[in-house]
């Protein structure tokens, strides 16, 4: 509503909210990665999040999912900052950020923001035995601040719409989660998120198994790593990913956007892995990284060939020029070749740079192709096509 008032009712104003939320989460990933693992890890984390396929896409989609996902992640990040801060004033500021992010998340999509954040923190405390982050969270003022920010809105809406409380709290939350709605939709099996998670984290998915294995060695209790802050950080990130995915796996209603909060956590974890590997081994290589980079290069080159052939056919059928498809296909092939060369020369920095910059270039070039194809497959184009007939009938 604020952006509509400032810029008028237009697409740009509507898309500003998810775009700014996505940017805030990218900065949050940079800041949290720097706090947990160091400055270089922070840069890696921000770059990874901004170049995993679904993040820039959802940053353009007018839905509340990007906003609430970013707020949930920022609340988790503020909690970690508060937990590791020794300065009382700064800790108070971080606590204020935590409670404010939770309040805005509740306003955006209800109590799920509190559930995901509290569940992640609770699981971490349970597994680590570390309760230091619970003692100084501003329990006397934080919940009151949350209620102060959220209650007026819900009261005002209820006064204007007497059916709101039942529809919002009962049907859209408990009813949808437990499958009690008469017309239950998005009812997928328990494998749903586990299948989609590798896809939405592309192209960084290929490096996740190596990072997960290395992270597991850090947080395995028998190895004594839990006394180290980096080990605790790795456990916290894993707890966030596990809780969010398992929580929504238990829901009868499932959409891929529900698990968006895990992507910043995964980006920070992978950024920390890259940093720790470079710190320990320099530019030396191992089989896991070599295999990951080679697999990514192969898949990207196959995607380039498919783009060249299939997108060209689609544009030809629509009477559009195929130059955009050829440019995109060539760019994807070049991306794959650069990644392959970096893997062959065993340069981790080169692989990271090629992956990030390659994705940015592809995403930029593909915009024209998507516009050309999607412009004929959207509700907007349909309305524009039938609008003259509707006006004639109205007369």
Secondary structure, DSSP 8 states (H G I E B T S, - for coil): -HHHHHH-SSHHHHHHHHHHHHHHHHHHHHHHHHHHH-HHHHHHHHHHHHTSHHHHHHTTS-SSHHHHHHHHHHHHHHHHHHHH---HHHHHHHHHHHHHHHHHHHHHHTTHHHHHHHHHHHHHHHHH---TTTTTS-TTTHHHHHHHHHHHHHHHHHHH-TTHHIIIIIIIIIIHHHT-STT--S---TTHHHHHHHHHTTTTHHHHHHHHHHHHHHH-GGGTGGGSHHHHHHHHHHHHHHHHHHHHHTSSS--GGGGTHHHHHHHHHHHHHHHHHHHHHTT---HHHHHHHHHHHHHHHHHHHHIIIIIHHHHHHTT--SHHHHHHHHHHHHHHHHHHHHHHTT-HHHHHHHHHHHHHHHHHHHHHHHHHHHTTSSHHHHHHHHHHHHHHHH-
